[in-house]
Amino acid sequence: MRRLRGFALACHTAPTVGVTLIMTAFAWSLGWRGGDLALVALTVLVGQLSVGWCNDAHDSDLDARAGRAGKPTVAQDVSARALWIAAIAALTAAIGLSWLVAGFVGGSFHVLALAVAWLYNLRLSRTAWSWLPYAVAFGVAPLFLSVGLDGELPPAWMVIAFAIVAISAHLANALPDLESDRAAGLGGLAVRLGAQRATRLCWLLLAIGTGVIALSTLAASPLIAVALVILFAGAALLGARRPDRSATFNALLALVAIDVAAIVFLPAL
């Protein structure tokens, strides 16, 4: 049980489950149903397991030096070697599942997403290019699901909005740990920019992303388009009136969640 708990924690449970649910809901919204929808969910889940296990395996030495007792490898619930084996096995399975469920072309977009996620873990997470895997991995999500479903390309706004919002989420998620990341020698984009500039860039990207979604929705559903603009204005006002980092962080993440929900469910409306 201790070993199973180690694998469960090392996969980064919350992001793994979150991405799987988002992608499954998006697939349903685009028209995936039944067994094919279940296979999409399994494909995304296995791929996310590979990414999480790769991350903890690669960072095991750093976690040990930093004394992060909550990490499974530091607590010796599971070894880095076991995580590498599991990560490679899961990646291999996810590649096969991607091509099975979405065909070679559609599935290759998901393979690309996994490739850049691994690149993030192994190389880019501590560089100024840490944003790039997020933009690519989420930007190709509509291509994976739309081309895999019926061979049709998705609307350009979906690709653009997903990529922009993903970068925003990456920056927002880094804000609470900027000082500890800097002290540990980590150098992602948010650390390189500093708290103030990273926050401003995050708001700018969310403004652009929300605007793209709203404009794309305006003709079909003016009410939703107006609601998105109002919600953005409300979140921005909240962040401005309460300049402490926790309030800004919560406002940014709330807006990220709203934009993701809009992108995911708009095709079904």
ChimeraX attribute file (.defattr): number of C-alpha atoms within 10 A of each C-alpha:
attribute: neighborCount
match mode: 1-to-1
recipient: residues
	/A:1	7
	/A:2	11
	/A:3	14
	/A:4	11
	/A:5	12
	/A:6	19
	/A:7	24
	/A:8	15
	/A:9	20
	/A:10	24
	/A:11	24
	/A:12	17
	/A:13	14
	/A:14	10
	/A:15	13
	/A:16	19
	/A:17	15
	/A:18	13
	/A:19	16
	/A:20	21
	/A:21	15
	/A:22	17
	/A:23	20
	/A:24	24
	/A:25	18
	/A:26	24
	/A:27	28
	/A:28	21
	/A:29	17
	/A:30	19
	/A:31	15
	/A:32	21
	/A:33	13
	/A:34	8
	/A:35	10
	/A:36	16
	/A:37	17
	/A:38	15
	/A:39	19
	/A:40	24
	/A:41	20
	/A:42	18
	/A:43	26
	/A:44	24
	/A:45	22
	/A:46	21
	/A:47	27
	/A:48	27
	/A:49	27
	/A:50	28
	/A:51	28
	/A:52	25
	/A:53	27
	/A:54	27
	/A:55	23
	/A:56	26
	/A:57	26
	/A:58	17
	/A:59	16
	/A:60	21
	/A:61	14
	/A:62	13
	/A:63	18
	/A:64	14
	/A:65	10
	/A:66	11
	/A:67	12
	/A:68	14
	/A:69	12
	/A:70	10
	/A:71	19
	/A:72	25
	/A:73	26
	/A:74	20
	/A:75	14
	/A:76	13
	/A:77	17
	/A:78	21
	/A:79	18
	/A:80	21
	/A:81	13
	/A:82	14
	/A:83	25
	/A:84	18
	/A:85	15
	/A:86	18
	/A:87	25
	/A:88	16
	/A:89	14
	/A:90	22
	/A:91	24
	/A:92	15
	/A:93	15
	/A:94	25
	/A:95	20
	/A:96	17
	/A:97	22
	/A:98	26
	/A:99	19
	/A:100	17
	/A:101	22
	/A:102	24
	/A:103	17
	/A:104	15
	/A:105	16
	/A:106	27
	/A:107	25
	/A:108	20
	/A:109	25
	/A:110	28
	/A:111	25
	/A:112	18
	/A:113	23
	/A:114	23
	/A:115	17
	/A:116	20
	/A:117	25
	/A:118	20
	/A:119	16
	/A:120	21
	/A:121	21
	/A:122	14
	/A:123	12
	/A:124	20
	/A:125	21
	/A:126	19
	/A:127	16
	/A:128	15
	/A:129	15
	/A:130	22
	/A:131	23
	/A:132	20
	/A:133	26
	/A:134	23
	/A:135	23
	/A:136	23
	/A:137	21
	/A:138	25
	/A:139	23
	/A:140	24
	/A:141	24
	/A:142	28
	/A:143	25
	/A:144	28
	/A:145	29
	/A:146	22
	/A:147	20
	/A:148	27
	/A:149	19
	/A:150	12
	/A:151	15
	/A:152	12
	/A:153	15
	/A:154	17
	/A:155	12
	/A:156	12
	/A:157	17
	/A:158	24
	/A:159	19
	/A:160	20
	/A:161	24
	/A:162	26
	/A:163	25
	/A:164	26
	/A:165	28
	/A:166	26
	/A:167	24
	/A:168	28
	/A:169	22
	/A:170	20
	/A:171	27
	/A:172	24
	/A:173	16
	/A:174	19
	/A:175	21
	/A:176	14
	/A:177	13
	/A:178	19
	/A:179	15
	/A:180	11
	/A:181	17
	/A:182	15
	/A:183	10
	/A:184	12
	/A:185	11
	/A:186	16
	/A:187	20
	/A:188	22
	/A:189	21
	/A:190	29
	/A:191	24
	/A:192	16
	/A:193	16
	/A:194	14
	/A:195	20
	/A:196	12
	/A:197	13
	/A:198	20
	/A:199	22
	/A:200	12
	/A:201	18
	/A:202	23
	/A:203	23
	/A:204	14
	/A:205	21
	/A:206	25
	/A:207	19
	/A:208	16
	/A:209	24
	/A:210	27
	/A:211	18
	/A:212	17
	/A:213	24
	/A:214	22
	/A:215	16
	/A:216	17
	/A:217	21
	/A:218	13
	/A:219	10
	/A:220	12
	/A:221	14
	/A:222	14
	/A:223	12
	/A:224	16
	/A:225	21
	/A:226	15
	/A:227	12
	/A:228	21
	/A:229	17
	/A:230	12
	/A:231	16
	/A:232	24
	/A:233	14
	/A:234	14
	/A:235	21
	/A:236	18
	/A:237	13
	/A:238	16
	/A:239	20
	/A:240	13
	/A:241	11
	/A:242	12
	/A:243	11
	/A:244	10
	/A:245	15
	/A:246	13
	/A:247	16
	/A:248	23
	/A:249	20
	/A:250	16
	/A:251	23
	/A:252	26
	/A:253	17
	/A:254	15
	/A:255	26
	/A:256	23
	/A:257	14
	/A:258	16
	/A:259	23
	/A:260	21
	/A:261	14
	/A:262	18
	/A:263	22
	/A:264	22
	/A:265	16
	/A:266	17
	/A:267	15
	/A:268	11
	/A:269	7
